[in-house]
Amino acid sequence: MSENSELTNLVSSAHLVLIGGFIGAGSQFAERIIIGRFLSPTAYGEVSIGIAILTFSTTFALAGLAQGVPRFFSRYDDEKDIRGIWLTGFCFSGALGIFLTGILLFSGETIAAILFEQPESTTLITLFVLAIPFVVAQGIAVGGIRGNENTIYRTYTKDLLYPLGRILLLVILLAFGYGLVAAGWAYLIAAIVTSIVAHWLLHKLIPLFGPFSLHGREMIRFSLPLVVSTVLSVLLMRTDTLMLAYFRSSEEVGQYTAAYPIAGSMLVVLTAFGYLYLPMASRLDADNERDTLDDIYTVTTKWVYIITFPAFLLFVTFPTDVMQVFFGAEYIDAARALPILAAGFFLSVAVGRDRETLSALGDTRVIMYANGAGFIINIALNVILIPRYSFVGASVTSMLSFGAVHAVVTFVLWYRYDIIPLSSESVRTFVALPVVLIPLVLLLSGEVTITALTILPFLIITGLVGILIVAVAGGLEPQDQVAVEFFEDAVGGKLPLIRRYLPDE
């Protein structure tokens, strides 16, 4: 298959996953906004701590198999092998999930005493802990769907059913006066339903009952480094929350975790391109098509950067307005953290799917070492900065930790495999957008206020202007034909000013 065909398939899948990703991210926003507006910042902070514990636990229980299952699916054709890969992941992760659930249920009161302030905290923790095995089962099923390179079923479950189900349950339970524990019940019930539906859909792709050939040894050998690396990766994103809960008040945790998901929304586009990227990259590596892999990595990284830049620009130049729109006046203080967090997440955007590329190449140990280095930096800086600077210190720590991880992974990709997401065109893109747009918007920020009605027009206008800037700066290359066609389909017409600068093959 040619490079353009692979890129077309990736962008086509990204189109659907991007829509689902926006719905999923929007649902998570809505969920956080509902909790933040119906409950106090202190209660919101405690729910955030519970979500952090659930995320950490499920990541550990999945043991890297959320990546291992789709990777090995793409390397086998026999139905017996594919069924065995799913069963290996399901049994191994399921056992870990149940084991963790038991430990945390036994320790619930102790955890509540250390990290929480509200009297309902023990019940809240219990509900989040009970959700662990079902979230793990959902993760394995979605991994199998991903391994089949199916975007529709993934969108149905991960982006629609699970987040929208939580919102519906949350609204109903809050209306009936469940208060703080409403979030715990919403996560538990939604996880149970989604795990069942995800496995039913996976069964339609590959029958889950029948002869199987387990691949425990090779999958565990691949995934064990990812156990450490993925757990460390989640800790990089959640340790700030837990350490804030330990050193400071739940109200400050609430401020921080209001800004964090807003900044994290910039990863939606990166995730959309990454859904089929891992199995595709693994297949290209197996076929010894490293040059094609390098080109696709470079082109997709550049376009994720272009598409995400307007959101980064918004969060950096209008942080107070953004917090006011989403969470209200009680969370205005979080505007101090938003630009810092946005810079950290945008760094992840700028290097693209670096860790997935290394995983596809089978070099998972480097990811483990990189995440380990980032985690050590994270802990050390949090101990120093959180007691003194509260959630602003946590934001700085988060940004620097992300930078350390991506620096290690990107260096190894370049040094060991000669793969790096840079071309002369992408360098022009990376420089031109901030140099032109940031000073311009900063000048306007003193005269303009962002509201709920103007956020979308701001993103669309700056996005189109950004593409034009990239074109004029010489940031386009022949492979961008696929991306330009994607945007023309989205806007329902041709972009002649852009095509004027699009080079021929």
Secondary structure, DSSP 8 states (H G I E B T S, - for coil): --HHHHHHHHHHHHHHHHHHHHHHHHHHHHHHHHHHHHS-HHHHHHHHHHHHHHHHHHHHHHTTHHHHHHHHHTT---HHHHHHHHHHHHHHHHHHHHHHHHHHHHTHHHHHHHH--STTHHHHHHHHHHTHHHHHHHHHHHHHHHHTT-SHHHIIIIIIIHHHHHHHHHHHHHHTT-GGGHHHHHHHHHHHHHHHHHHHHHHHHS-SSS-----HHHHHHHHHHHHHHHHHHHHHHHHHHHHHHHHS-HHHHHHHHHHHHHHHTTHHHHHHHHTTHHHHHHHHHHTT-HHHHHHHHHHHHHHHHHHHHHHHHHHHH-HHHHHHHHH-GGGGGGGGTHHHHHHHHHHHHHH-SHHHHHHHTT-HHHHHHHHHHHHHHHHHHHHHHHHHHHHHHHHHHHHHHHHHHHHHHHHHHHHHH---S--HHHHHHHHHHHHHHHHHHHHHHTT----TTTHHHHHHHHHHHHHHHHHHTT---GGGHHHHHHHHHHHTS--HHHHTT----
